[in-house]
Amino acid sequence: MNHILVVDDEAEIRASLEEILREEGYGVASAATAAEALVLLDDAPYDVVLLDIWLPDRDGLDVLGDIHGQGAETRPEVVIISGHGTIETAVKATKLGAYDFLEKPLSLDRTLIVLKNAVEARRMRTENLEFKRQFNVGSVLTGESVPVKALRQQIRLMAPTNGRVLIYGESGTGKELIARAIHAESLRRDQIFVELNCAAIPEAHIEAELFGYRHGAQPGGLPEQRGTLERADGGTLFLDEVGDMSLKTQSKVLSALDDQQFTPVGGTQPIRVDVRLIASTNKDLEEEIAKGNFREDLFYRLNVVPFFVPPLRERKQDIPPLTREFLAEFGRQYGRPRMEIAEEALEALAQYHWPGNVRELKNVIERMLILNPRTLRIERKHLPPLTHKAGTRSTEEFSTLQQARDAYEREYILKKIEEARNNVSRAAELLGLERSHLYRKMKTLGISVRE
């Protein structure tokens, strides 16, 4: 549950907001003065503070300064509310660190969407901080193959610059990890890292996700949403699978890159941002340009610093350390911290061609632990059939045609779900199936996915 602190000297406003926010599923506390609010903030963590400017004991902007002076990991997002707001006040509040500014009388729809976005912004900030605490390039890029060593060196060399990066690689090779590694080693490491998966978002929604939208832009929807470009201001924006963008969206991205500003969907005022852009693709963009599917001018804007992530089949000496790392990770998760693997099993894994790359290897390791709940040592017999003969199956494994058909169908569906990053709607599109039909198939074949 997310927790909201309402700070306002008007009892009716406090009571009304408490009732509404509790109905929306928030935990809510309130204070009538700055002193009461600061005591509550010392006693318990809050995700968002709704803070009135006019308080009987202090100016709300002074209180905002106190809150923003707290540690980045613990401080809440602050949304200023005022019945006497001016543009000058709103600008000042934003410079002092306020997430947003709401005028009284409060619009219920706008208040709820601002709170939702503020909660999400705080979650992403704390996740980024936690990631940075645990992160170093060596631990994320597991392996000692020549390509991995070269990637580590390239990251350390290029990350401190502000150059745009385009990461090439097949699905499942770890392009997102490379992007996060670049951000963590960059001069923006203390700012936010925001990811947008262009392949997983329906074409009709991607512009709103990227640029945000303003009142009236979404019929029947909420009045406003900040886009990923605006949320990434000051930090890094990672456009995953940028080759799946439509030409119309590419044109707007190109304009935003040139001017470092954009206009939200349905908006009239441009927003200026300072964002480092990292993009990735599993496509040959030069080939897509020749087909007319990708803008040549956008390609040259993105391709300032190219990174190439090799497929797992081209760095097979990294399979043993990756396997042991995943065994340790899932062993801890499933209560088996001392997992081992036989050399014969490692050799079999190394012979398989891994079309799904590192993501497929990780999923295979987790699947083995789930299907063998009492096993502390992985033997060759525990490996899934797909790894037994370097990616080919023996007909002796199946007693009926239906068993063979189900096995192949299950693996193919799993591969497409992995490509879609567990987004079942996107996987259904890749398979050419209705979402409901895919769910029925998954249930029949015993496939469970956490979206």
C-alpha positions as CSV (number, residue, x, y, z in Angstrom):
1,M,0.0,0.0,0.0
2,N,1.2,3.5,-0.8
3,H,1.0,6.2,1.9
4,I,-0.1,9.8,1.4
5,L,0.3,12.7,3.9
6,V,-2.2,15.5,3.5
7,V,-1.0,18.8,5.0
8,D,-3.7,21.6,5.0
9,D,-5.1,23.9,7.7
10,E,-8.7,23.4,6.4
11,A,-10.3,20.5,8.3
12,E,-12.9,20.0,5.5
13,I,-10.3,19.6,2.8
14,R,-8.3,17.1,5.0
15,A,-11.4,15.0,5.8
16,S,-12.5,15.0,2.2
17,L,-9.1,14.0,0.8
18,E,-8.7,11.3,3.5
19,E,-12.0,9.7,2.6
20,I,-11.4,9.8,-1.2
21,L,-7.8,8.5,-1.0
22,R,-8.7,5.7,1.3
23,E,-11.4,4.6,-1.1
24,E,-8.7,4.6,-3.8
25,G,-6.6,2.2,-1.7
26,Y,-4.1,4.6,-0.2
27,G,-3.0,4.8,3.4
28,V,-3.6,8.3,4.5
29,A,-2.6,10.6,7.4
30,S,-3.1,14.3,7.8
31,A,-1.7,17.3,9.6
32,A,-3.0,20.9,10.1
33,T,0.3,22.5,10.6
34,A,3.9,22.3,9.4
35,A,5.1,21.2,12.8
36,E,2.6,18.3,12.9
37,A,3.6,17.2,9.4
38,L,7.3,17.2,10.1
39,V,6.7,15.0,13.2
40,L,4.7,12.5,11.1
41,L,7.4,12.5,8.5
42,D,10.0,11.7,11.1
43,D,7.8,8.8,12.5
44,A,7.0,7.0,9.3
45,P,7.8,6.9,5.6
46,Y,5.3,8.4,3.1
47,D,5.3,8.1,-0.7
48,V,3.7,11.5,-1.4
49,V,2.9,14.7,0.6
50,L,0.0,16.9,-0.5
51,L,1.3,20.2,0.9
52,D,-0.7,23.4,1.2
53,I,1.4,26.6,0.7
54,W,-0.6,28.6,3.4
55,L,-0.1,27.0,6.8
56,P,-0.7,28.8,10.1
57,D,2.9,28.3,11.5
58,R,5.1,28.2,8.4
59,D,5.2,28.9,4.6
60,G,4.6,25.7,2.7
61,L,7.6,26.3,0.4
62,D,9.9,26.4,3.4
63,V,8.5,23.0,4.5
64,L,9.1,21.8,0.9
65,G,12.7,22.8,1.3
66,D,13.0,20.8,4.6
67,I,11.5,17.7,3.0
68,H,13.6,17.9,-0.1
69,G,16.7,18.1,2.1
70,Q,16.1,14.6,3.3
71,G,18.0,11.6,1.8
72,A,16.9,10.8,-1.8
73,E,16.0,7.2,-0.8
74,T,13.6,8.1,2.0
75,R,12.1,11.5,1.0
76,P,8.5,11.5,-0.5
77,E,7.4,13.3,-3.6
78,V,5.7,16.6,-2.7
79,V,2.7,18.0,-4.6
80,I,2.0,21.6,-3.7
81,I,-1.7,22.7,-3.4
82,S,-2.9,26.3,-3.1
83,G,-6.0,28.4,-3.5
84,H,-3.9,31.4,-4.4
85,G,-1.5,30.0,-6.9
86,T,0.4,31.9,-9.5
87,I,2.7,30.8,-12.3
88,E,5.6,32.4,-10.4
89,T,4.7,30.3,-7.3
90,A,4.4,27.1,-9.3
91,V,7.8,27.7,-10.9
92,K,9.4,28.4,-7.6
93,A,7.9,25.2,-6.1
94,T,9.2,23.2,-9.0
95,K,12.7,24.6,-8.6
96,L,12.6,23.7,-4.9
97,G,11.8,20.1,-5.8
98,A,8.0,19.8,-5.9
99,Y,6.7,17.1,-8.2
100,D,3.7,19.1,-9.3
101,F,1.4,22.0,-8.4
102,L,-2.4,21.7,-8.0
103,E,-4.8,24.7,-7.7
104,K,-7.8,24.8,-5.4
105,P,-10.6,23.9,-5.7
106,L,-9.0,20.5,-6.5
107,S,-10.1,18.5,-9.5
108,L,-10.6,15.0,-8.3
109,D,-9.5,13.4,-11.6
110,R,-6.4,15.5,-11.9
111,T,-5.5,15.0,-8.2
112,L,-5.7,11.2,-8.6
113,I,-3.6,11.0,-11.7
114,V,-0.9,13.4,-10.3
115,L,-0.8,11.2,-7.1
116,K,-0.5,8.0,-9.2
117,N,2.4,9.5,-11.3
118,A,4.1,10.8,-8.1
119,V,3.9,7.4,-6.5
120,E,5.4,5.8,-9.6
121,A,8.2,8.5,-9.7
122,R,9.1,7.7,-6.1
123,R,9.1,4.0,-6.8
124,M,11.4,4.4,-9.8
125,R,13.7,6.7,-7.8
126,T,14.1,4.2,-5.0
127,E,14.5,1.3,-7.4
128,N,17.3,3.1,-9.2
129,L,19.1,3.9,-6.0
130,E,18.9,0.2,-4.9
131,F,20.1,-0.8,-8.3
132,K,23.1,1.5,-8.1
133,R,24.0,0.2,-4.6
134,Q,24.2,-3.3,-6.0
135,F,25.6,-2.5,-9.3
136,N,29.0,-2.7,-10.9
137,V,29.8,-3.5,-14.5
138,G,31.7,-6.6,-13.7
139,S,28.9,-8.2,-11.7
140,V,26.2,-7.4,-14.3
141,L,28.2,-8.5,-17.4
142,T,29.0,-12.1,-16.3
143,G,31.7,-13.9,-18.2
144,E,35.3,-13.7,-19.3
145,S,34.9,-14.1,-23.1
146,V,36.6,-11.6,-25.4
147,P,33.3,-9.9,-26.4
148,V,32.3,-9.4,-22.7
149,K,35.7,-8.0,-21.8
150,A,35.4,-5.6,-24.8
151,L,31.9,-4.5,-23.7
152,R,33.1,-3.7,-20.2
153,Q,36.0,-1.6,-21.6
154,Q,33.7,0.2,-24.0
155,I,31.2,1.0,-21.2
156,R,33.9,2.5,-19.0
157,L,35.2,4.5,-21.9
158,M,32.0,5.9,-23.3
159,A,29.6,6.0,-20.3
160,P,31.0,9.3,-18.9
161,T,30.3,11.1,-22.1
162,N,26.9,12.5,-23.1
163,G,26.9,10.8,-26.5
164,R,23.7,9.0,-27.6
165,V,24.1,5.2,-27.7
166,L,22.6,2.6,-30.0
167,I,22.8,-1.0,-28.7
168,Y,22.5,-3.8,-31.3
169,G,21.8,-7.4,-30.3
170,E,19.3,-10.2,-30.6
171,S,16.4,-10.6,-28.2
172,G,17.5,-11.9,-24.8
173,T,21.2,-10.9,-25.1
174,G,21.0,-8.3,-22.3
175,K,20.7,-5.0,-24.0
176,E,18.8,-3.5,-21.1
177,L,21.6,-4.4,-18.7
178,I,24.1,-2.7,-21.0
179,A,21.9,0.4,-21.0
180,R,21.7,0.4,-17.2
181,A,25.5,-0.2,-16.9
182,I,26.1,2.9,-19.1
183,H,23.8,5.0,-17.0
184,A,25.4,3.8,-13.7
185,E,28.9,4.7,-15.0
186,S,27.7,8.1,-16.4
187,L,27.7,11.6,-15.0
188,R,23.9,11.2,-14.6
189,R,24.2,8.2,-12.3
190,D,22.4,10.1,-9.5
191,Q,19.5,10.9,-11.7
192,I,16.6,8.8,-12.9
193,F,16.8,5.9,-15.5
194,V,13.6,5.5,-17.4
195,E,12.8,2.6,-19.8
196,L,10.2,2.5,-22.6
197,N,9.8,-0.8,-24.4
198,C,8.7,0.2,-27.9
199,A,7.8,-3.4,-28.9
200,A,5.5,-4.0,-26.0
201,I,3.3,-0.9,-26.3
202,P,0.4,-0.9,-28.8
203,E,1.0,1.6,-31.7
204,A,-2.0,3.7,-30.7
205,H,-0.5,4.4,-27.2
206,I,3.2,4.8,-27.8
207,E,3.1,8.6,-28.5
208,A,1.1,9.2,-25.3
209,E,3.6,7.0,-23.3
210,L,6.6,8.8,-24.8
211,F,5.4,12.4,-24.8
212,G,2.5,12.3,-22.2
213,Y,-0.9,13.7,-22.8
214,R,-2.9,16.7,-21.6
215,H,-6.6,17.2,-20.7
216,G,-9.0,16.0,-23.4
217,A,-6.4,14.1,-25.4
218,Q,-7.7,10.7,-24.2
219,P,-11.5,10.4,-24.7
220,G,-13.1,9.1,-21.5
221,G,-9.7,8.9,-19.8
222,L,-7.9,10.7,-17.0
223,P,-7.0,14.3,-17.8
224,E,-3.2,14.2,-17.7
225,Q,-0.2,12.0,-17.8
226,R,3.5,12.8,-17.8
227,G,5.4,10.9,-20.6
228,T,8.7,9.0,-20.3
229,L,10.6,11.9,-21.8
230,E,9.4,14.3,-19.2
231,R,10.0,11.9,-16.3
232,A,13.5,11.2,-17.6
233,D,14.5,14.9,-17.5
234,G,18.0,15.2,-16.1
235,G,18.6,11.5,-16.4
236,T,18.7,8.8,-19.0
237,L,15.9,7.5,-21.3
238,F,16.3,4.0,-22.7
239,L,14.2,3.3,-25.8
240,D,14.2,-0.5,-26.0
241,E,13.6,-2.0,-29.5
242,V,13.4,1.4,-31.1
243,G,13.1,-0.3,-34.5
244,D,9.5,-1.1,-33.7
245,M,8.4,2.6,-33.7
246,S,6.1,3.8,-36.4
247,L,7.5,6.4,-38.9
248,K,5.1,9.0,-37.4
249,T,6.5,8.5,-33.9
250,Q,10.1,8.4,-35.3
251,S,9.5,11.9,-36.8
252,K,8.4,13.3,-33.4
253,V,11.4,11.6,-31.6
254,L,13.7,13.1,-34.2
255,S,12.3,16.6,-33.5
256,A,12.6,16.1,-29.8
257,L,16.2,15.0,-30.1
258,D,17.1,18.0,-32.2
259,D,15.4,20.6,-30.0
260,Q,15.5,18.8,-26.6
261,Q,11.8,19.8,-26.3
262,F,8.4,18.4,-27.3
263,T,4.7,19.0,-27.0
264,P,2.5,16.4,-25.1
265,V,-0.4,14.8,-27.0
266,G,-3.3,17.3,-26.7
267,G,-1.0,20.0,-25.3
268,T,-0.2,23.4,-26.6
269,Q,2.9,24.4,-24.6
270,P,6.3,22.8,-25.4
271,I,8.3,21.2,-22.6
272,R,12.1,21.5,-22.6
273,V,14.1,18.6,-21.2
274,D,17.7,17.5,-20.7
275,V,17.9,13.8,-21.4
276,R,20.6,11.4,-22.5
277,L,19.1,8.9,-24.9
278,I,20.1,5.2,-25.2
279,A,18.3,3.1,-27.7
280,S,18.4,-0.6,-28.6
281,T,17.3,-2.8,-31.5
282,N,17.3,-6.4,-32.5
283,K,16.8,-5.4,-36.2
284,D,19.3,-4.4,-38.9
285,L,18.3,-0.7,-39.0
286,E,20.1,0.0,-42.3
287,E,18.1,-2.8,-43.9
288,E,14.9,-1.3,-42.3
289,I,15.9,2.1,-43.8
290,A,16.2,0.5,-47.3
291,K,12.7,-1.0,-46.8
292,G,11.3,2.4,-45.8
293,N,10.5,1.3,-42.3
294,F,13.0,3.5,-40.4
295,R,14.1,7.1,-40.9
296,E,17.7,7.5,-42.0
297,D,18.1,10.9,-40.3
298,L,16.9,9.4,-36.9
299,F,19.3,6.5,-37.4
300,Y,22.3,8.9,-37.6
301,R,21.1,10.8,-34.6
302,L,20.9,7.6,-32.5
303,N,24.0,5.8,-33.8
304,V,26.6,8.2,-32.3
305,V,28.1,5.4,-30.1
306,P,27.2,1.9,-31.3
307,F,27.4,-1.1,-29.0
308,F,27.2,-4.7,-30.3
309,V,26.0,-7.4,-27.8
310,P,27.0,-10.8,-29.2
311,P,24.5,-13.7,-29.0
312,L,25.2,-16.4,-26.4
313,R,26.2,-18.9,-29.1
314,E,29.2,-16.7,-30.0
315,R,30.5,-16.6,-26.4
316,K,29.8,-20.2,-25.2
317,Q,32.7,-20.0,-22.6
318,D,30.4,-17.7,-20.6
319,I,27.6,-20.3,-20.3
320,P,29.2,-22.1,-17.3
321,P,29.6,-18.9,-15.2
322,L,26.2,-17.7,-16.2
323,T,24.6,-21.0,-15.3
324,R,26.2,-21.0,-11.9
325,E,25.1,-17.4,-11.3
326,F,21.5,-18.3,-12.2
327,L,21.6,-21.4,-10.1
328,A,22.8,-19.4,-7.1
329,E,20.1,-16.7,-7.7
330,F,17.2,-19.1,-8.0
331,G,18.6,-21.4,-5.4
332,R,18.3,-18.6,-2.8
333,Q,14.9,-17.7,-4.2
334,Y,13.5,-21.3,-3.8
335,G,15.3,-22.1,-0.5
336,R,18.2,-24.2,-2.0
337,P,21.2,-22.0,-1.5
338,R,23.9,-24.6,-2.3
339,M,23.0,-25.7,-5.8
340,E,25.5,-27.5,-7.9
341,I,25.6,-28.7,-11.5
342,A,27.4,-31.7,-13.1
343,E,30.1,-31.1,-15.7
344,E,28.2,-33.3,-18.1
345,A,25.1,-31.0,-17.8
346,L,27.3,-27.9,-18.4
347,E,28.7,-29.5,-21.5
348,A,25.2,-30.2,-22.8
349,L,24.1,-26.6,-22.1
350,A,27.2,-25.4,-24.0
351,Q,26.3,-27.5,-27.1
352,Y,22.9,-26.0,-27.4
353,H,22.6,-23.0,-29.8
354,W,20.4,-20.8,-27.4
355,P,18.1,-18.9,-29.9
356,G,16.7,-17.0,-26.9
357,N,20.2,-16.1,-25.7
358,V,20.9,-15.3,-22.0
359,R,17.2,-14.8,-21.2
360,E,16.4,-18.3,-22.4
361,L,19.3,-19.8,-20.4
362,K,18.0,-18.0,-17.3
363,N,14.4,-19.3,-17.8
364,V,15.7,-22.9,-18.4
365,I,17.6,-22.8,-15.1
366,E,14.6,-21.5,-13.2
367,R,12.3,-24.1,-14.9
368,M,14.7,-26.9,-13.8
369,L,14.6,-25.9,-10.2
370,I,10.8,-25.6,-10.2
371,L,10.3,-29.0,-11.8
372,N,12.9,-30.7,-9.5
373,P,12.0,-29.3,-6.1
374,R,14.2,-31.6,-4.0
375,T,17.3,-31.5,-6.3
376,L,20.5,-29.9,-5.0
377,R,22.6,-31.0,-7.9
378,I,21.6,-30.6,-11.5
379,E,22.5,-33.6,-13.7
380,R,22.1,-34.1,-17.4
381,K,18.8,-36.0,-16.9
382,H,17.3,-32.8,-15.4
383,L,17.9,-30.7,-18.5
384,P,14.9,-30.0,-20.7
385,P,14.8,-32.1,-24.0
386,L,15.7,-29.1,-26.2
387,T,19.3,-29.2,-24.8
388,H,19.9,-32.9,-25.3
389,K,21.0,-32.8,-28.9
390,A,22.3,-29.3,-29.6
391,G,18.8,-28.0,-30.2
392,T,17.2,-31.1,-31.9
393,R,14.9,-33.5,-30.2
394,S,15.0,-37.3,-30.4
395,T,11.8,-39.0,-31.6
396,E,12.3,-41.5,-28.8
397,E,11.4,-38.9,-26.2
398,F,7.7,-39.0,-27.2
399,S,5.4,-42.0,-27.3
400,T,2.7,-40.3,-29.3
401,L,2.4,-37.6,-32.0
402,Q,0.3,-35.4,-29.7
403,Q,3.1,-35.4,-27.1
404,A,5.7,-34.3,-29.7
405,R,3.3,-31.7,-31.0
406,D,2.5,-30.3,-27.5
407,A,6.3,-30.2,-26.6
408,Y,7.2,-28.2,-29.8
409,E,4.2,-25.9,-29.4
410,R,5.0,-25.3,-25.7
411,E,8.6,-24.3,-26.5
412,Y,7.6,-22.1,-29.4
413,I,5.0,-20.2,-27.3
414,L,7.6,-19.8,-24.5
415,K,10.1,-18.4,-26.9
416,K,7.6,-15.8,-28.2
417,I,6.5,-14.9,-24.6
418,E,10.2,-14.4,-23.8
419,E,10.6,-12.2,-26.9
420,A,7.6,-10.1,-25.7
421,R,9.1,-9.8,-22.2
422,N,6.2,-11.6,-20.6
423,N,3.6,-9.3,-22.2
424,V,0.9,-11.8,-23.2
425,S,-0.9,-9.3,-25.5
426,R,2.3,-8.7,-27.4
427,A,3.1,-12.4,-27.5
428,A,-0.4,-13.1,-29.0
429,E,0.4,-10.5,-31.7
430,L,3.7,-12.2,-32.5
431,L,1.9,-15.6,-32.7
432,G,-1.0,-14.3,-34.7
433,L,-3.5,-15.4,-32.1
434,E,-6.3,-13.7,-30.1
435,R,-5.2,-13.0,-26.5
436,S,-8.0,-15.3,-25.1
437,H,-6.9,-18.1,-27.5
438,L,-3.3,-17.8,-26.3
439,Y,-4.4,-17.9,-22.6
440,R,-6.3,-21.1,-23.3
441,K,-3.3,-22.6,-25.0
442,M,-1.0,-21.6,-22.1
443,K,-3.4,-23.2,-19.6
444,T,-3.6,-26.4,-21.7
445,L,0.2,-26.6,-22.0
446,G,0.9,-25.7,-18.4
447,I,2.5,-22.3,-19.1
448,S,2.4,-19.8,-16.3
449,V,3.5,-16.2,-16.9
450,R,3.8,-13.3,-14.4
451,E,3.1,-10.2,-16.6
